[in-house]
Amino acid sequence: MTRKRRIYDGILNALTYLSSGIAVIILVMVLQFVFVRGWSGVNFDLLSKPYWSGNNTIEFPQFKTGAFDRPDHLGDDIAFSEKLGIGLSDGLDAYKEHQVVVEYLDPESPLHHGVVSTAGVDLGKELGLSEGSNIVNLMLKDTDDKIVNVGAQRKSTAEETVAAMDNISEMRKIYFKTEGGGINGSLKATLYLIGLSLVIALPIGIAAAIYLNEYAKANRVTNAMRSSIELLSGVPSIIFGLMGVSVLFPITQLMGIHTVSIILGALTMAVVLLPLIIRQTEESLKVVPIDLRYASLSLGATQTQTIFKVILPSALPGILTATLLSISRIIGESAALIYTMGTFIADRPRLDQGATTLAVQIWSLMSGEQPNFELSSTISIIILLIVLALNVSVKLISYRINKKWSVS
Amino acid sequence: MKRKLSTLLVVLLVTALMLVACSTDTPAAEAPAETPDPVEEPAEGLSGEIHVYTRDATSGTREAFEGGIGFDKDEETLTASAVETSGNGDMASKVGNDVNGIGYVSLTTDFAANNLKPLNFEGVEPTIENVLSDDYSLKRPFSYVTRAAGDFESDEAEALTRAFIAFITESEEGLSAVDGAGGIVDLSSAKPWSEVAETVDGFDPATDYSGITLRTRGSTSVDKTLKAALEAFQAEVAFEFNMDHTGSGDGFKRVLGEEKDGANAGDIGFASRKFGDNETVSDGMLSGEYCQDAVVVVVESSNPLSEITQQQIHDIIVGQLTTWEEL
């Protein structure tokens, strides 16, 4: 090798190292970014908690103040009311709004024995203040018989709220919020969407793939069909979203749904998934050895019997891969769903109403005037974990397929 | 060869981690802490080109701002160098990061957190008192309009809509919720909700409204105040709400206009301005204003400027004043 040659080769080699290094580094940076911001928020509570806080007003029909001792374990930043046995602190919610948080509640505190005064089915039921709640507004009469309102809504600090509590003569009502900021609703909506989209897209996709691979003659029409399906997979998903809201919406309207809904989202996602499922299934049908077909046909089975009883079961691992890839696609999709499912985070998602998937919840959290970085990063971690699990299973399945079909 | 590759990778990784660590340590919101020497700023005024920031064309804030400074959309044109921002938060962070920037945000914005300095307009300080007393003129109303009477999904939905409007315009609970969230309201004439509830047509607190969803649409600027009010109303009456806010232009459209039966139809539409002449809000069951919001001209916090007149800001916006020296 000449010297020139060696330098030239060295530069090229270095370029490939550099490029692969950049790719790895970018991935690490993304991971570090979401983990630094969001890791503290990851816990199991998050998965079961609703996003919206519960809003409750309670009254106290039999109200007696007591004399409580401040427990020793309370920190200095917690204000304690000796008459009501409650410890409060100043907090900030995810949107940097001031809160008056209930940190401690004595087991004997009169605040445990409230009655719901919110009009509705729960009216009159017993409901006490709970730890972790945010006191939005507390209305009481002080010793001078004057009505006093304190709480987060009045921008009172924990100190001021406790001062008012210790000067109480009569309790009127408490408006408090329970803890929110969970992803339970989005998680459910994501599962609904995955289930419904697959129910629609898988049968159509598999049937189409069988037609293209088994029945269709290799002519111009088949080729045109195949390339249009391939073209479909290159269409940006936001265009599918637009299509969904203008073309598919009338279909859901026929079902009596007059708003964006999970069904509309699932129909749209089914269209997005079709090319992926068709191509993946076709690939897996192609690798089924031709000998299997001949063997089946020579035993007297019809072509249809051969396809459904011999070829399709052999192609099952490939179809499973297609399904897992589809699930990843649904979890990662946001543009098409913003139009078809709305951006309102629903805690109790219903098929005929709008909801957000995990990815759209991130969009929804970040598009406000006060973006919520922490929760968004936490959701990102959860999405990354799910996608990682799916990818590993795809790898495992394709490994098994390769083992099964490899000639040894 | 292998070892070389791994060394290279490790070195690159470490550099990248350091980069990320640096960037995550300094989010934009904490920027003020990073300017420890404000004394060193030139006292006699900033020099150089003025960077004008504006909002997207559908923004209610932009409309309120342009109306307030006497900028005529049809006759005059915005300076070509203006940078368009996508939202109030976007505007706040962009101006807060540009020493030569000037822009406008709503009064509810957290100025300190975004490294902004609010300017007095025509010699009047942008405060809640000055807005309520009409001294401060660069302000806008938050308006609402409901669907037409009889056009709701059910009678209960109609009654609930009526009750909610009464809640945010008359009741103490509703008004203080809006007030707590930064809306500018007059609390002096407020009555307790228990009294207001009795005056609402068709609304019966004994009915179960928990299956009804109130759908609100329109301006994104009303988001914060409206969410507080809806949550406070939820503490009084059990019901569900669905907020999907995309801009003032959609407020009328989605409850009375062409999209009123579309996928994004709503029960109450909001605009962060007065409804226009072509928006026939008289068709709606109810319409009006529930609070005020002021638009504030802002500059980066180290900017020595503290006052601005209507003429000055107008000239800046149309591009006649282009440098800080001319101010």
Chai-1 contact restraints between the chains, C-beta under 6 A:
chainA,res_idxA,chainB,res_idxB,connection_type,confidence,min_distance_angstrom,max_distance_angstrom,comment,restraint_id
A,Y17,B,L5,contact,1.0,0.0,6.0,A-B,restraint_1
A,Y17,B,L8,contact,1.0,0.0,6.0,A-B,restraint_2
A,G21,B,L9,contact,1.0,0.0,6.0,A-B,restraint_3
A,G21,B,L12,contact,1.0,0.0,6.0,A-B,restraint_4
A,I25,B,L12,contact,1.0,0.0,6.0,A-B,restraint_5
A,I25,B,A16,contact,1.0,0.0,6.0,A-B,restraint_6
A,M29,B,A16,contact,1.0,0.0,6.0,A-B,restraint_7
A,M29,B,V20,contact,1.0,0.0,6.0,A-B,restraint_8
A,Q32,B,V20,contact,1.0,0.0,6.0,A-B,restraint_9
A,V36,B,T24,contact,1.0,0.0,6.0,A-B,restraint_10
A,N55,B,E231,contact,1.0,0.0,6.0,A-B,restraint_11
A,N55,B,Q234,contact,1.0,0.0,6.0,A-B,restraint_12
A,N55,B,A235,contact,1.0,0.0,6.0,A-B,restraint_13
A,N56,B,A235,contact,1.0,0.0,6.0,A-B,restraint_14
A,T57,B,A235,contact,1.0,0.0,6.0,A-B,restraint_15
A,T118,B,A235,contact,1.0,0.0,6.0,A-B,restraint_16
A,T118,B,A238,contact,1.0,0.0,6.0,A-B,restraint_17
A,A119,B,P205,contact,1.0,0.0,6.0,A-B,restraint_18
A,A119,B,V237,contact,1.0,0.0,6.0,A-B,restraint_19
A,G120,B,D208,contact,1.0,0.0,6.0,A-B,restraint_20
A,G120,B,S210,contact,1.0,0.0,6.0,A-B,restraint_21
A,G120,B,A238,contact,1.0,0.0,6.0,A-B,restraint_22
A,V121,B,D208,contact,1.0,0.0,6.0,A-B,restraint_23
A,V121,B,S210,contact,1.0,0.0,6.0,A-B,restraint_24
A,Q153,B,S176,contact,1.0,0.0,6.0,A-B,restraint_25
A,Q153,B,G180,contact,1.0,0.0,6.0,A-B,restraint_26
A,Y175,B,A235,contact,1.0,0.0,6.0,A-B,restraint_27
A,V245,B,A263,contact,1.0,0.0,6.0,A-B,restraint_28
A,F249,B,A263,contact,1.0,0.0,6.0,A-B,restraint_29
A,V260,B,A263,contact,1.0,0.0,6.0,A-B,restraint_30
A,G342,B,D244,contact,1.0,0.0,6.0,A-B,restraint_31
A,F344,B,N242,contact,1.0,0.0,6.0,A-B,restraint_32
A,F344,B,M243,contact,1.0,0.0,6.0,A-B,restraint_33
A,F344,B,D244,contact,1.0,0.0,6.0,A-B,restraint_34
A,E369,B,N88,contact,1.0,0.0,6.0,A-B,restraint_35
A,E369,B,G89,contact,1.0,0.0,6.0,A-B,restraint_36
